[in-house]
Amino acid sequence: MNNYKKIKEFLLFFTIQLVLYVLLVINYRAVSRIDYNGTIFTDFTIASFNFFVVRKIAKSDDSFHQWAGYAIGGAVGGGLGLYLSKLLFGC
């Protein structure tokens, strides 16, 4: 596998996980505020992204660059989600 393809896959998994973790953190806040619309929207979006991730992983070989993008994207997404949810919902 060439380096361009590895970088592309890393960025794909990084971006997907970043968005998922941002949504998860916002979802936690929506649930805690009993915000039905926010909870339903984020749950649906999270489930849709997870479906895509499962299909993508099932069709590919396991490799370090995919795992790294997946894990680092989750970590960055969690921090970004906290920041954004604070902006959306306050303290």
C-alpha positions in Angstrom: 0.0 0.0 0.0 1.4 3.4 -1.0 1.9 6.2 1.5 -0.8 8.4 -0.2 -3.4 5.7 0.4 -2.3 5.3 4.0 -2.5 9.0 4.7 -5.9 9.2 3.0 -7.2 6.3 5.2 -5.7 7.8 8.3 -7.4 11.1 7.6 -10.7 9.4 6.8 -10.8 7.5 10.1 -9.5 10.5 12.0 -12.3 12.7 10.6 -15.0 10.1 11.2 -14.0 9.6 14.8 -13.5 13.3 15.4 -17.1 13.9 14.3 -18.4 10.9 16.2 -16.9 12.0 19.5 -18.0 15.6 19.1 -21.5 14.2 18.5 -21.2 11.9 21.5 -20.3 14.7 23.9 -23.0 16.9 22.5 -25.4 13.9 22.8 -24.5 13.5 26.5 -25.3 17.1 27.1 -28.6 16.9 25.2 -29.7 13.8 27.2 -28.8 15.5 30.5 -31.0 18.4 29.5 -33.8 16.2 28.3 -33.6 17.7 24.9 -35.5 15.3 22.7 -34.7 16.9 19.3 -31.0 17.1 20.1 -30.8 13.6 21.4 -32.7 12.1 18.5 -30.7 14.0 15.9 -27.3 13.1 17.4 -28.4 9.4 18.0 -29.4 9.1 14.4 -26.2 10.7 13.1 -24.0 8.6 15.4 -25.7 5.4 14.3 -25.3 6.4 10.7 -21.6 7.1 11.1 -21.0 3.9 13.0 -22.7 1.9 10.2 -20.3 3.5 7.7 -17.3 2.7 9.9 -18.2 -0.9 10.4 -18.6 -1.4 6.7 -15.3 0.4 5.9 -13.3 -1.7 8.5 -14.9 -4.9 7.4 -13.8 -4.3 3.8 -10.2 -3.4 4.7 -7.1 -5.0 6.1 -6.2 -4.2 9.7 -3.3 -1.8 9.8 -1.6 0.6 12.1 -2.5 3.8 10.2 -6.2 3.0 10.3 -6.1 2.3 14.0 -4.1 5.5 14.7 -6.5 7.7 12.8 -9.4 6.0 14.6 -7.9 6.4 18.1 -6.4 9.9 17.6 -9.6 11.2 16.0 -11.6 10.0 19.0 -9.3 11.7 21.5 -9.3 15.0 19.6 -13.1 14.8 19.0 -13.8 14.3 22.7 -11.9 17.4 23.6 -13.4 19.4 20.8 -16.9 18.1 21.8 -16.4 19.4 25.3 -15.4 22.8 23.9 -18.3 23.0 21.5 -20.9 21.6 23.9 -19.9 24.3 26.4 -20.5 26.9 23.7 -23.9 25.4 22.9 -25.2 24.7 26.3 -23.1 26.9 28.6 -21.4 25.5 31.8 
